[in-house]
Amino acid sequence: MVLSLIKKVLQKSISISHWKLMIMGVLFIIISSFIIYLLEPNEYKNPLNGFWFVMTTISQVGFGDYIPKTTIGRLYTVILYLVGVGFFAIIVTKWVDLLNNYEELKEEEILGYTGKNHLVMINWSQKAKITIEEILERNENVDIVLLDQLHNPPMKNNHFHYVQGNATKTEALKRANVLDAQSICIFAPEFTVDEMAGDGKTLLIASTIKQLAEKEKGNIYIIVEILDEDHIKNTNLDCVDEYILSNKPFSHLMAKTALHTNFDYT
């Protein structure tokens, strides 16, 4: 009978969600701080000292600067130790899990980029890589955000941030925080066999960004890589502030154009 009851209690405890246990733990610590003060006001003087005693007890630090003098105070300290240590372990564990989850989300850039005055690079390619490296060499303090659909970040740098998403979707553009960017560089698809389709996708992305900027009343400077020069003449490029032909000395021009509005370098 007793074993069955213990089993049911354990099953019930395990089924309690972690956030409920954390809330219960925090409440237990706060309430215990007042209880220990009320039990021995002469020893603890105020609830803050009671809180200090509770935390040093359940964390097993045990400085010994406050010690219960009465029997009831010592009995409650035993309860505090038996129950509080478990709650403290849960709170610390979940806090570590929270930090780990945050780092994982940050690594995957699911949270997106929240900074300002950065450079946004759309579509990863060898030219994008060379451009990013040249920009970081020219100005090592500027943040660069790459928006692409790769599964993992293609490079590592403290000023390089990766956001996974479809650049034709406003949700992905907002996670890259394009509205607060210095400039946006859109690279043509790499190894494309259809230049018309490649330039069409590039201009679609540029148009989507401009529409977002007009809707949000933002001021965005867009630079695009164009594969075929004829597409410049035959297309309405109101959505593009500056274009660079793919067959030109590309990385130097893209890096210079991306930075020229905000930085003076010679």
N, C-alpha and C positions, 0 to 999 in steps of 0.2 A: 504493500500500500504506500509506504513512505517512498520507496524507490520509484514507483509509478508517478507519484506527485512531483518528485524531483525532476523526473524526465519531462513531465508536462511543463514545468517551470522553465527548464532549459530550452525546450522547443519554442515556448512563447517568447523568451528573451532573445533567441537567435532571430526570430521572425520580425522583431522590432526594427524598423528602418534606422539607418545610421544617424540621420539628421535628428530624429526624435531622441536618440540616446545622447547626442551632443547637447540638445536643449535641456534634457534632464540633468546632464552633468553640470552645465553652467548654472542652472537653478539650484542644484544641490550645493555647489560651491558658495554661491551668494547667500543662500539661506543659512548654511553652516557658519558663515562668517558672522552673521548676526546672532545665531544661537550661542556660539562659543563666547561671544562678547556678553550676552545677557546672562550666561551661566556664571561668568567670572569677570564682572565689570572692573573690579579693582586690579586685576592682572592685565587685562587687555586694553583698558582705558577707552577705546573707541572701536567701531566695526572695522575700520581700516586695518588696525592691528590684528583683529580677528581674521580678516582676509589674508593677511600676511602669514599668520600661523597656519591657516588652512592650506595655503599653497605650498608652504615649506614642508608640511606634513604629507600631503598627497603626492608631491613630487619626490618625496623621500630624500629631500635635502637635509632637513632637520637641523637648522642652525642652533636651536635650543635657546634663543633669546626670549621666547615666550613658552612657558610650561604651565599646563593646568595644575592647579593646586588642590582643588576639591575632588571628591570621589566622582560626583556626577560629571564634572568636567573631563576627568580621565576616561570615564566610561564612554562619553560621547566621542572622545578622541579615538578610542578603539573602533567605534562605528565609522568614524570619519576615515580612518586608515583603511578599513576593510572595504568600504564602499567607494570612497573617494579615489583610491589608487586606480581602480578599474575605470571609473569615469575619466580620470586624467589621462590614462593610457589611450582611451578611445578618442578623446579630443585631440591629443597630440598626433595620433595615427591619421585621423581624418584631415588634420591640418597639413601634414606631410603629403597625403594623397592629393589634397587640393592644389598644393604647390607643384606637385609632379604633373597633375592634369593640366595645369595652366602652362607649364613649360612645353608639354606635348602639343597643346593647342597652339601655342605661340610658334613652335617649330613648324607645324603644319600651316600656320598662318590662317587658321580657321577664324580666329578673332579679328583678323585684318590688321591693317596698319593705321595707327591713329595720329601719327606725327604730321607735321606741316612742312612746307617749303622743300619737299623732296622731289626726286625725279622718278617718273613712272616709265618703265620699259614694258612694252606689250609684245608678246611672242618671242620665245627663246630661239636663238640661232647662233651660229658662229660669229656673225657680225654683231649681234647683241652682246655676246660675251666680250669681244674685243672692245666694243664701245664702252661697256661698263668698266672694264679694267682701265681704259684710258681716262674716263671721268674720275675714277677713284684716285688715279695717279695725279691728275691735275688738281683735284680738290678732295682730300681725304676725309673731310668733315661732312660732306653731303650724303644724305641717305638716298639709296636707290631701291625702288620697289619693282620687282618683276611680277607681272601678271601673266600667267600661262596655265596650261592644263596638265603640266607634268606632275607625276606622283610625288616627286621629292625635289627639294631645292637643288638647282644645278651647280651652285657654287657656295662657298663659305666666306663670309666677311662680316665684321661687326656692323658695317654700314649697308649691308645687302639684306633685303627682306623679300621673302617669297610669298605671294598670295596665289592660291590655286583657284582658278575659275575661268569661266567663259567671258572673254572681253566684250562680247556683243550683248551681255546681260548687265543691266544697271546694278544689280545686287553685287556682282563681282567688282564692278568699277567703284562702287562705294566702299567696299572692303579694302580696295587699294587706295582709297581716299584721294581720288583724282581731282576732286574739287579744290583741294588745298595744295596741289602740286605746283612746282615752279613751271614744269613743262612735261609733256607726255610724248614719248617716242614710240611710234608704232612700226614694227619691223615686218617686212614681207615674209610670208611662209618660206621656209627653207626647202630646197630641192623640189620646187613646184614645176610641173610640166606645162601648166596652163597659166600664163602670165595674166590673162584677163581675169581668171577666177581669183588669182592671188591678189591682184590689185583691188578687185571687187570686195574681197573680204577685208582688206586693209581700210578701204574707204567706208565700208559699213561700220567698222569699229569707230572710226573717226566721227562719222555721223551720229552714232549712238552717244558718244561722249559729248559732242556739241549740244545735242538735244537735252542731255542731262544737265549740262551747264546752263542752258537757257531756262530750263525749268526751275533750277535751284538758284538762278541768278549768280552764277559763278563765272569767273574769268579764267579761261583755260587756254594755254598755248600748245598747239598740237603740231608735231613734226612727223611726217610719214615717209617711209621708204617706198618708192614707186619703181616697179620692175620695167614698165614700158613707157617711154616718154610720150607716146601718142595718147595714152590714157589721160595725161594731164590736159591736153588740148581738147579732148572730147568729153570731159567729165566736169560737172559743176563741183569745184573744189572749195566752196564756201565753208565747208567744215574743217578745212586744213589751213593752218597758218603758214606752214613752210613745208616743202617737199624736197627730198634728196633722191636723185636717181641711183639705182642700185649699182650701176657700173662705174660710179665715180669713186674717188678715194674715200670710201664710205665712213669707216669708223671715226676718222679724224673730223669729218664734216658733221656727223651726227653728234659727237661729243661736244664740239665747238658750238653747234647750234643749240643744243640742250642747255648749255651753261651760260650762253652769252647775255641773257636778259638779266642775270643776277650777279655774275661774277666777272671781275676784270682780271684777266691773266694774259701774260705775254711770254 
